């Protein structure tokens, strides 16, 4: 009597290429964008998949030269389809190329970005002036906004961020002492607010009024001596 168990016929072994595009986009979203773009050489199916990934993160420090960084960003955005962007992160130095950086940020806004993280190092030179595009403060889709910019921020009178829940401001400066009121009045659903090393001329007190605010985090390494109080509601 044959004691060996019957050998089952091996089924077809699946591969990543058999997965739905939506699932592949989700998997690719966990990889660095440079690696995601490289997957385009795997097969015809993978050739354009990278253009649909929902998360875009660009960091100049990951590139050997500034020119390489700019070419990479331009290529990624040029071949990107019209689908919505879940998160957009940009970390770079700002020099004489302000128009390009404006274009990248506006690209994210036009693609209904939900999470926007800008870490921009602005060179203090007379011919360089950078302001966050006003479109950022009028986004109907943003739920998280992180601004780490060594530059002044101007809040437009038309500012309105109806879905924003998380706001983080790091090393930014404001030109008038009414900025916090203007900003918070445009964010009715704000739940999480971080203020770190902010600066504003003639600022004597900070009045924070946000009905849904659940978390407030303030860090000032060099606290302006003229601030008398921080009031919360």
PLY file of the C-alpha trace (Angstrom):
ply
format ascii 1.0
element vertex 233
property float x
property float y
property float z
element edge 232
property int vertex1
property int vertex2
end_header
0.00 0.00 0.00
1.38 3.36 -0.97
1.75 5.44 2.21
2.79 8.60 0.40
0.03 11.25 0.45
-1.26 12.30 -2.94
0.52 15.26 -4.40
-1.84 18.12 -5.11
-1.44 19.89 -8.37
0.26 23.17 -7.76
-1.94 26.13 -8.52
-0.84 29.11 -10.47
1.39 31.35 -8.41
0.17 34.92 -8.52
2.35 37.98 -8.87
2.15 41.66 -8.06
1.09 42.31 -11.63
-2.14 40.41 -10.97
-3.21 42.80 -8.22
-5.74 45.55 -8.95
-4.24 48.93 -9.82
-5.84 50.52 -6.77
-4.05 48.10 -4.45
-0.76 48.61 -6.28
-1.11 52.37 -5.86
-1.63 51.82 -2.14
1.49 49.63 -1.90
3.57 52.13 -3.85
2.45 54.94 -1.55
4.66 53.48 1.20
7.83 53.72 -0.91
10.06 56.76 -1.47
8.95 58.52 -4.63
12.31 57.98 -6.33
11.86 54.22 -5.91
8.26 54.41 -7.08
9.34 56.03 -10.35
11.97 53.32 -10.85
9.26 50.62 -10.86
8.29 51.87 -14.32
11.00 49.67 -15.86
9.53 46.42 -14.49
6.91 45.86 -17.18
4.34 47.58 -19.38
1.78 47.40 -16.56
4.15 49.20 -14.20
5.28 51.80 -16.73
2.70 54.41 -15.77
1.55 53.22 -12.35
3.81 55.68 -10.55
1.86 58.57 -12.10
-1.19 57.58 -10.05
0.32 57.30 -6.55
-1.66 59.45 -4.08
1.28 60.61 -1.97
4.01 62.88 -3.34
7.10 63.76 -1.28
10.03 65.76 -2.62
13.18 66.46 -0.58
16.08 68.33 -2.13
18.57 66.79 0.30
17.99 63.37 -1.29
19.57 64.55 -4.54
23.26 65.18 -5.31
22.56 68.39 -7.21
19.81 70.99 -7.18
19.37 70.65 -10.93
18.66 66.92 -10.55
16.06 67.67 -7.89
14.24 70.22 -10.04
14.26 67.93 -13.07
12.82 65.10 -10.98
10.00 67.22 -9.57
9.14 68.69 -12.96
9.06 65.23 -14.56
6.86 63.75 -11.84
4.33 66.56 -12.04
4.38 66.70 -15.84
3.39 63.05 -16.22
1.04 63.00 -13.24
-2.57 62.23 -14.13
-5.52 64.35 -12.97
-6.43 62.15 -9.99
-6.53 63.73 -6.53
-3.39 64.00 -4.39
-3.73 62.72 -0.84
-0.54 64.26 0.53
2.09 66.59 -0.90
5.37 67.24 0.89
8.04 69.65 -0.34
11.36 70.31 1.38
13.86 72.52 -0.42
15.84 75.75 -0.49
14.27 78.83 -2.05
16.58 80.84 -4.27
15.93 82.57 -7.59
13.52 79.81 -8.58
10.48 81.07 -6.68
8.12 80.77 -9.72
8.81 77.03 -10.03
8.10 76.43 -6.35
4.88 78.45 -6.63
3.85 76.24 -9.55
4.50 73.04 -7.60
2.46 74.18 -4.62
-0.42 75.32 -6.82
-0.29 71.96 -8.58
-1.05 70.26 -5.27
-3.93 72.63 -4.54
-5.43 72.11 -8.02
-5.28 68.35 -7.44
-7.41 68.60 -4.29
-4.57 67.83 -1.88
-5.66 66.88 1.64
-2.34 67.03 3.50
0.19 69.71 2.60
3.64 69.90 4.21
5.99 72.70 3.15
9.49 72.96 4.61
11.18 75.81 2.76
14.51 77.43 3.56
14.46 80.96 2.22
17.81 82.61 1.56
17.88 86.12 3.01
18.83 88.00 -0.14
17.35 91.30 -1.40
16.26 89.76 -4.71
14.46 86.80 -3.13
10.97 87.23 -1.74
8.73 84.26 -1.07
5.11 84.28 0.04
2.92 81.21 0.40
0.47 81.25 -2.53
-2.90 82.63 -1.46
-4.56 79.55 -2.99
-3.26 77.53 -0.04
-5.45 79.54 2.33
-8.52 79.06 0.14
-8.35 75.29 -0.28
-11.63 73.44 0.09
-9.93 70.05 0.52
-7.04 70.59 2.96
-7.38 68.70 6.25
-3.76 69.13 7.40
-1.40 72.06 6.77
2.19 72.17 7.97
4.23 75.29 7.17
7.88 75.46 8.16
9.07 78.53 6.33
11.66 81.10 7.32
9.65 83.85 5.74
6.64 86.10 6.27
3.13 84.77 5.76
0.28 86.96 4.62
-3.25 85.76 5.36
-5.56 86.94 2.55
-8.91 88.50 3.44
-10.60 85.74 1.43
-8.97 82.94 3.44
-11.23 79.95 4.15
-10.17 76.41 4.99
-13.47 74.65 5.76
-12.05 71.14 6.24
-8.74 71.92 7.96
-8.32 70.08 11.26
-4.55 70.14 11.83
-2.43 73.29 11.50
1.29 73.56 12.26
3.30 76.78 11.89
7.06 76.63 12.48
9.52 79.54 12.21
7.12 81.72 10.28
6.71 85.46 10.72
3.69 87.72 10.34
3.57 91.39 9.43
0.68 92.41 11.68
-0.66 91.46 15.10
-4.08 90.45 13.78
-2.78 87.37 11.98
-3.95 84.76 14.49
-7.50 86.09 14.44
-7.58 86.19 10.64
-6.21 82.69 10.39
-8.37 80.99 13.00
-11.53 82.66 11.75
-10.93 80.91 8.43
-10.54 77.47 10.04
-13.88 76.57 11.69
-13.07 72.87 12.16
-9.56 73.25 13.63
-8.77 70.58 16.24
-4.97 70.60 16.49
-2.79 73.75 16.49
1.00 73.96 16.75
2.88 77.26 16.97
6.66 76.98 17.11
9.15 79.85 17.03
6.75 82.25 15.34
7.54 85.94 15.13
5.44 89.05 14.71
6.36 92.70 15.21
4.49 94.57 17.94
2.68 91.43 19.11
1.54 91.93 22.72
-0.86 89.04 23.16
-2.11 85.97 21.34
-5.85 85.38 21.39
-6.84 81.88 20.36
-10.49 81.17 19.72
-11.32 77.86 18.05
-14.52 76.11 19.19
-13.35 72.61 18.23
-9.72 72.97 19.30
-8.64 69.89 21.27
-4.85 70.29 21.25
-2.68 73.41 21.47
1.11 73.13 21.34
3.25 76.28 21.66
7.04 76.27 21.68
9.07 79.48 21.67
12.81 79.10 22.18
13.16 82.86 22.19
9.85 84.21 23.40
9.27 87.83 22.32
9.56 90.02 25.41
6.61 92.20 24.41
4.03 89.38 24.57
2.06 89.84 27.78
-0.37 86.95 27.58
-1.78 84.03 25.62
-5.54 83.79 25.84
-7.48 80.69 24.87
-11.17 80.05 24.38
0 1
1 2
2 3
3 4
4 5
5 6
6 7
7 8
8 9
9 10
10 11
11 12
12 13
13 14
14 15
15 16
16 17
17 18
18 19
19 20
20 21
21 22
22 23
23 24
24 25
25 26
26 27
27 28
28 29
29 30
30 31
31 32
32 33
33 34
34 35
35 36
36 37
37 38
38 39
39 40
40 41
41 42
42 43
43 44
44 45
45 46
46 47
47 48
48 49
49 50
50 51
51 52
52 53
53 54
54 55
55 56
56 57
57 58
58 59
59 60
60 61
61 62
62 63
63 64
64 65
65 66
66 67
67 68
68 69
69 70
70 71
71 72
72 73
73 74
74 75
75 76
76 77
77 78
78 79
79 80
80 81
81 82
82 83
83 84
84 85
85 86
86 87
87 88
88 89
89 90
90 91
91 92
92 93
93 94
94 95
95 96
96 97
97 98
98 99
99 100
100 101
101 102
102 103
103 104
104 105
105 106
106 107
107 108
108 109
109 110
110 111
111 112
112 113
113 114
114 115
115 116
116 117
117 118
118 119
119 120
120 121
121 122
122 123
123 124
124 125
125 126
126 127
127 128
128 129
129 130
130 131
131 132
132 133
133 134
134 135
135 136
136 137
137 138
138 139
139 140
140 141
141 142
142 143
143 144
144 145
145 146
146 147
147 148
148 149
149 150
150 151
151 152
152 153
153 154
154 155
155 156
156 157
157 158
158 159
159 160
160 161
161 162
162 163
163 164
164 165
165 166
166 167
167 168
168 169
169 170
170 171
171 172
172 173
173 174
174 175
175 176
176 177
177 178
178 179
179 180
180 181
181 182
182 183
183 184
184 185
185 186
186 187
187 188
188 189
189 190
190 191
191 192
192 193
193 194
194 195
195 196
196 197
197 198
198 199
199 200
200 201
201 202
202 203
203 204
204 205
205 206
206 207
207 208
208 209
209 210
210 211
211 212
212 213
213 214
214 215
215 216
216 217
217 218
218 219
219 220
220 221
221 222
222 223
223 224
224 225
225 226
226 227
227 228
228 229
229 230
230 231
231 232
